[in-house]
Amino acid sequence: DASSVRCYPEVRAFRRLLAERYGVEPERVFVSAGADESLDRLCRAFLEPGREAIFAVPTFDMLPRYASLAGATVVSVPWPRGEFPTDGVLAAVTERTGLIAVVSPNNPTGAAARVRDLERVAAGAGPALVVADLAYAEFADEDLTETALRLPNVATTRSLSKAWGLAGLRVGYTIASRAVVQAMRVAGGPYTVPGPSLALAAATLRAGEAQMQSYVSRVRVERDALWRLLKQLGADALPSQANFVTAYFHDARRVQSSLRQVG
């Protein structure tokens, strides 16, 4: 439809499609230019100088950047591998805490939080907003989305870039309370997702479920095979629930150079 090019983009139809998919009211859905824009707006809306943001690190690189751009202090809790550091995150909560992120599966390690972890963080967050960044959720053993949607102080960010393979369209979304969604609306400009992107994303969601599931299944098999191969080659490969594997090498520079030489 050429009107998607001529006119300013209209997100209401796509928002209704997502609302039906997750069983929530459309007013609880915010459509963004990738999950990145959602995370940026959440930091702008709930952080400011004098406030703190808690991240389990290493984590998605843009999260601390967005928090810093909002003027907040970044509080880091180590999560190098294994179980989510729930106790450490809760111990870091103060009256200055404005936002707590639970990235699961985590970028870049592929480690995942459990339902109980998210529930405990939400219960102990006080007035702070908990952001459940679930961009890689389709690849995980346990999808935290259903739990996140029933917790009133949790904002859930999702993406069509990973399992759906639509990274170039820049379409993501957040499901949260109406108040959080309204705060996100005023934290940035309008019309950030192009009309053609919305049309293509909607068509993919309606017709591409089986293809997406097939792709996810194949990636899980290949991911586990890659993990085993890296271990056999002597690398310290981390178990992953995402669509990638993080590995540490004794001579990472040589490995990088050798891989580049073979293309």
C-alpha positions as CSV (number, residue, x, y, z in Angstrom):
1,D,0.0,0.0,0.0
2,A,1.7,3.2,-1.2
3,S,0.0,5.2,1.6
4,S,2.5,3.6,4.0
5,V,5.2,5.6,2.2
6,R,3.2,8.8,1.5
7,C,1.7,9.2,5.0
8,Y,3.1,9.5,8.5
9,P,3.2,6.0,10.1
10,E,0.2,4.8,12.1
11,V,1.0,2.2,14.8
12,R,-2.5,1.5,16.1
13,A,-3.2,-1.6,14.0
14,F,0.2,-3.1,14.8
15,R,-0.3,-2.3,18.5
16,R,-3.6,-4.1,18.4
17,L,-2.0,-7.1,16.7
18,L,0.6,-7.3,19.5
19,A,-2.0,-6.8,22.2
20,E,-4.0,-9.8,20.8
21,R,-0.9,-11.9,20.7
22,Y,-0.1,-11.4,24.3
23,G,-3.6,-11.0,25.7
24,V,-3.2,-7.4,27.0
25,E,-4.9,-4.1,26.3
26,P,-3.5,-2.1,23.3
27,E,-2.9,0.8,25.7
28,R,-0.2,-1.3,27.4
29,V,1.8,-1.7,24.2
30,F,4.5,0.7,23.0
31,V,5.9,0.2,19.5
32,S,9.5,1.4,19.0
33,A,12.3,1.5,16.5
34,G,13.8,-1.8,17.7
35,A,14.0,-2.7,21.4
36,D,16.9,-0.3,21.6
37,E,14.6,2.7,21.3
38,S,12.3,1.3,24.0
39,L,15.3,0.9,26.4
40,D,16.4,4.4,25.7
41,R,13.0,5.9,26.4
42,L,12.6,3.9,29.6
43,C,15.9,5.2,30.8
44,R,14.9,8.8,29.8
45,A,11.6,8.4,31.6
46,F,12.7,6.8,34.8
47,L,16.3,8.0,35.4
48,E,17.8,11.4,36.0
49,P,20.8,12.9,37.9
50,G,20.8,11.6,41.4
51,R,19.1,8.3,40.5
52,E,20.7,4.9,40.0
53,A,20.3,2.1,37.5
54,I,21.3,-1.5,38.5
55,F,22.7,-3.8,35.8
56,A,24.0,-7.3,36.1
57,V,27.2,-7.1,34.1
58,P,28.4,-7.8,31.5
59,T,25.2,-6.8,29.8
60,F,23.8,-5.3,26.6
61,D,26.3,-2.5,26.0
62,M,23.7,0.2,25.3
63,L,21.9,-0.1,28.6
64,P,24.6,1.6,30.7
65,R,25.1,4.2,27.9
66,Y,21.4,5.1,27.9
67,A,21.4,5.3,31.7
68,S,24.5,7.5,31.7
69,L,23.0,9.8,29.0
70,A,20.0,10.2,31.3
71,G,22.4,11.5,34.0
72,A,22.0,8.5,36.3
73,T,24.6,6.6,38.2
74,V,25.3,3.0,36.9
75,V,25.5,0.4,39.6
76,S,27.1,-2.9,38.4
77,V,26.5,-6.3,39.9
78,P,28.8,-9.1,38.5
79,W,27.1,-11.8,36.4
80,P,30.0,-13.4,34.6
81,R,28.2,-16.7,34.1
82,G,25.7,-19.1,35.7
83,E,22.6,-18.1,37.7
84,F,21.3,-14.6,37.7
85,P,22.7,-12.7,40.8
86,T,19.4,-12.0,42.4
87,D,20.8,-11.5,45.9
88,G,23.4,-9.1,44.6
89,V,20.9,-7.1,42.7
90,L,18.5,-6.8,45.7
91,A,21.4,-5.8,47.9
92,A,22.2,-2.9,45.6
93,V,18.7,-1.4,45.8
94,T,18.5,1.9,47.6
95,E,16.1,4.8,47.8
96,R,17.9,6.3,44.8
97,T,17.3,3.3,42.5
98,G,15.1,4.2,39.5
99,L,15.6,1.3,37.2
100,I,16.7,-2.4,37.4
101,A,17.4,-4.4,34.3
102,V,17.0,-8.2,33.9
103,V,18.4,-9.1,30.5
104,S,17.5,-12.7,29.8
105,P,19.0,-14.4,27.9
106,N,21.9,-12.1,28.6
107,N,23.9,-10.3,26.0
108,P,26.8,-11.2,25.6
109,T,27.0,-14.3,27.8
110,G,23.8,-16.2,26.9
111,A,23.1,-16.9,30.6
112,A,19.4,-16.7,31.6
113,A,17.4,-15.7,34.6
114,R,14.6,-17.9,36.0
115,V,11.0,-17.0,36.8
116,R,11.8,-16.9,40.5
117,D,14.6,-14.5,39.9
118,L,12.3,-12.0,38.1
119,E,9.6,-12.4,40.7
120,R,12.1,-11.7,43.6
121,V,13.6,-8.7,41.8
122,A,10.2,-7.2,41.2
123,A,9.1,-7.8,44.8
124,G,12.3,-6.1,46.1
125,A,12.5,-3.2,43.7
126,G,10.6,-0.8,45.8
127,P,9.4,2.2,43.7
128,A,12.0,1.4,40.9
129,L,10.9,0.1,37.5
130,V,12.1,-3.3,36.5
131,V,12.9,-3.7,32.9
132,A,12.8,-7.3,31.5
133,D,14.8,-7.2,28.3
134,L,13.7,-10.4,26.6
135,A,15.1,-9.8,23.1
136,Y,16.4,-13.4,22.8
137,A,13.5,-15.0,24.7
138,E,12.5,-17.3,21.8
139,F,15.8,-19.2,22.1
140,A,15.7,-19.7,25.9
141,D,14.7,-22.8,27.8
142,E,12.2,-20.7,29.8
143,D,10.4,-17.7,28.4
144,L,9.9,-15.1,31.2
145,T,7.3,-13.1,29.2
146,E,4.2,-14.5,30.8
147,T,5.6,-13.9,34.3
148,A,6.8,-10.4,33.4
149,L,3.4,-9.4,32.0
150,R,1.6,-10.1,35.3
151,L,4.0,-8.1,37.4
152,P,2.8,-4.5,37.6
153,N,6.2,-2.9,38.1
154,V,7.9,-4.7,35.2
155,A,8.2,-3.4,31.7
156,T,8.9,-6.1,29.1
157,T,10.9,-5.3,26.0
158,R,10.8,-7.6,22.9
159,S,12.3,-7.4,19.4
160,L,11.6,-8.7,15.9
161,S,15.3,-8.5,15.1
162,K,16.4,-11.8,16.5
163,A,14.2,-14.9,16.2
164,W,12.0,-13.2,13.5
165,G,15.0,-12.1,11.4
166,L,13.8,-8.6,10.8
167,A,16.7,-6.5,12.2
168,G,16.7,-4.2,9.2
169,L,13.1,-3.1,9.8
170,R,13.9,-1.7,13.2
171,V,10.7,-2.9,15.0
172,G,10.5,-3.6,18.7
173,Y,8.0,-3.1,21.4
174,T,7.4,-2.8,25.2
175,I,4.5,-4.2,27.2
176,A,4.0,-2.4,30.5
177,S,1.4,-0.6,32.6
178,R,-0.5,2.3,31.0
179,A,1.4,4.8,33.1
180,V,4.8,3.4,31.9
181,V,3.7,3.4,28.3
182,Q,2.5,7.0,28.6
183,A,5.8,8.0,30.1
184,M,7.6,6.4,27.2
185,R,5.5,8.3,24.7
186,V,6.6,11.7,26.1
187,A,10.2,10.6,26.4
188,G,10.9,10.9,22.6
189,G,9.6,12.0,19.3
190,P,6.7,10.6,17.2
191,Y,6.8,8.5,14.1
192,T,10.0,6.6,14.8
193,V,9.0,3.3,13.1
194,P,8.4,3.6,9.3
195,G,5.1,2.6,7.8
196,P,6.6,0.0,5.5
197,S,8.4,-1.6,8.4
198,L,5.1,-1.8,10.4
199,A,3.4,-3.4,7.4
200,L,6.1,-6.0,6.8
201,A,6.3,-6.8,10.5
202,A,2.6,-7.3,10.8
203,A,2.5,-9.6,7.8
204,T,5.4,-11.7,9.2
205,L,3.7,-12.0,12.6
206,R,0.5,-13.2,11.0
207,A,2.0,-15.7,8.6
208,G,5.5,-16.5,9.8
209,E,5.1,-18.3,13.2
210,A,5.9,-21.8,11.8
211,Q,9.0,-20.5,10.0
212,M,10.2,-18.6,13.1
213,Q,9.8,-21.7,15.2
214,S,11.7,-23.8,12.7
215,Y,14.5,-21.3,12.6
216,V,14.7,-21.2,16.4
217,S,14.9,-25.0,16.6
218,R,17.7,-25.1,14.1
219,V,19.6,-22.3,15.9
220,R,19.4,-24.2,19.2
221,V,20.8,-27.3,17.6
222,E,23.7,-25.4,15.9
223,R,24.3,-23.4,19.1
224,D,24.8,-26.5,21.2
225,A,27.0,-28.1,18.5
226,L,29.2,-25.0,18.4
227,W,29.5,-25.0,22.2
228,R,30.6,-28.6,22.2
229,L,33.1,-28.0,19.4
230,L,34.6,-24.9,21.1
231,K,35.0,-27.0,24.3
232,Q,36.7,-29.7,22.4
233,L,39.1,-27.2,20.9
234,G,40.1,-26.0,24.4
235,A,38.1,-22.8,24.6
236,D,36.2,-21.7,27.8
237,A,32.8,-21.7,26.1
238,L,29.9,-20.5,28.2
239,P,26.6,-22.4,28.2
240,S,24.1,-20.3,26.2
241,Q,20.4,-19.9,26.0
242,A,20.6,-17.2,23.3
243,N,21.5,-17.5,19.6
244,F,25.2,-17.1,20.1
245,V,28.0,-18.6,22.2
246,T,30.6,-16.6,24.1
247,A,34.0,-18.2,24.4
248,Y,37.3,-17.2,26.0
249,F,40.6,-18.2,24.4
250,H,44.1,-18.4,25.7
251,D,45.3,-16.4,22.6
252,A,42.2,-14.6,21.4
253,R,44.2,-12.3,19.1
254,R,45.6,-15.3,17.2
255,V,42.2,-16.9,17.0
256,Q,40.7,-13.7,15.6
257,S,43.5,-13.3,13.1
258,S,43.2,-16.9,11.9
259,L,39.4,-16.7,11.5
260,R,39.8,-13.5,9.5
261,Q,42.3,-15.2,7.2
262,V,39.8,-17.9,6.3
263,G,37.0,-15.4,5.8
